[in-house]
Amino acid sequence: MLPSQALLPAVVFALTALQALASDTFTAAVYEHAVILPDPTAEPVSPSDALALMNKNMDVLEGAIKEAAQQGAHIIVTPEDGIYGWRFTRESIYPYLEDIPDPVVNWIPCTDPSRFGPAPVQERLSCMARNNSIYVVANIGDKKPCDSSDPNCPRDGRYQYNTDVVFDTQGKLVARYHKYNLFLGEAQFNYPKEPEAVTFETPFGKFGIFTCFDILFYEPAVVLVSKMQVDTVLFPTAWMNVLPFLTAIEFHSAWAMGMRVNLLSANTHNTSMAMTGSGIYAPAGARTYSYNMETEDGHLLIAELDAHPRLSPASPPAVSWNSYASSVERFSQNDHEFTGIIFEDLFTFTELTKPGGNLTVCQKELCCHLSYKMPEKRDDEVYVLGAFDGLHVIAGQYYLQICSLLKCPSTDLSTCGQPVETAQTKFEMFSLSGTFGTSYVFPEVLYSGVQLAPGEFEVLADGRLKNRNATSKPVLSVTLFGRWYEKD
């Protein structure tokens, strides 16, 4: 007995060491889903008709979940609106909602489906997770009754929330998040009284979760990363792409780099609404992504990530975003300075009139510096350096500081800032920096065809965004997208 007892601590230590080693990385999956939508109606359908539509979508999601699990994924994220779509009034969405309890109740819907009343959607999602031994992240609707004692209670006597749920490998509900920053057109939902900072622990890191439009705001997005110190953010979204800065793959990849965390972004797929673009992003850039405006197919993405990216040797160094730009003199004045509109924001532009050189353009407190060299200056393409420092007021209010090198749609300077998807000009060298007043800056390079450039650029510790080698593809934009939350 004594030898066996003496060996026990060593065995436990070895198993613990192996588990720790195994949890250094994990395999993540996201599924971009072409949602089957209900017929638009102002009148509520029957609960059975609502469930029939949701089961059609969950049939598709279940196939993706099984495939992800078979390929070794530990967690899969599915999109916002991925189970019932959109096109709802407050009344017509009601049959699609379920009562989602606080995860502290320690509930496995797959084995105890009626504990909190009818919950067929939660039951099925729970069983998908349990039967495939994988964490499942989905977006559904929560309903909560209220009464006249609550001064904020809606007239119909209930709160309705756009809600993310997470089930672990046993099918247990481990996270519930109510979306706080509702986008235009989400009148069917309420926002919670206070923003929620939802996290949960796994064998492969600490996770946080929020939804779509939330990513542009301090609460909950920055709180989860800066204060709660999550390793990975789960991000169901229904993102409508807006070039040149707010395409899904571009901004979400940039956000992961700027915040120095993993981001699992699952978008809905609907080309008529310009919804596409999902990815698995790390602080050093995209591990895998998809942007597809050509077909209506769903798409599964799988990649390996560091469980604790801040501790990874591959994690980029901390950045002082205004260090370089604040220490150099303003580059030579350009006579080709003018203004233009991007997403209703008035930018100050200066044209790149030569095949190489140094330029500065300023607006308010922000000065953007660019050094660049092209192999050749084409006569049929125009590039500009742009600066914006101000409050964006379309589809929500948020303060931006943006420096960007970008291609114009034509040689007519009045088109600069309008969406463009293709280019011919390559750059042998570029270096972009700005005198940012915020430490929250998100860097990205976008190539022709709306494609990312992972591994082909770097951000230096002094805040310069530079190419590593002569760019292999024509450039659409090189951008430092700053969010000055304190000025919102």
Helices and strands as residue ranges (DSSP letters): H 2-22, E 25-32, H 47-70, E 75-77, G 94-96, G 103-105, H 120-132, E 135-145, E 158-167, E 173-178, E 198-202, E 205-209, G 212-216, I 218-227, E 232-237, H 248-259, E 262-267, G 271-273, E 278-282, E 285-290, E 299-306, G 309-311, H 323-327, E 337-342, E 345-351, E 356-363, E 366-373, E 383-392, E 398-407, G 413-415, E 429-434, E 441-447, E 451-452, E 457-459, E 465-467, E 475-483, G 485-487
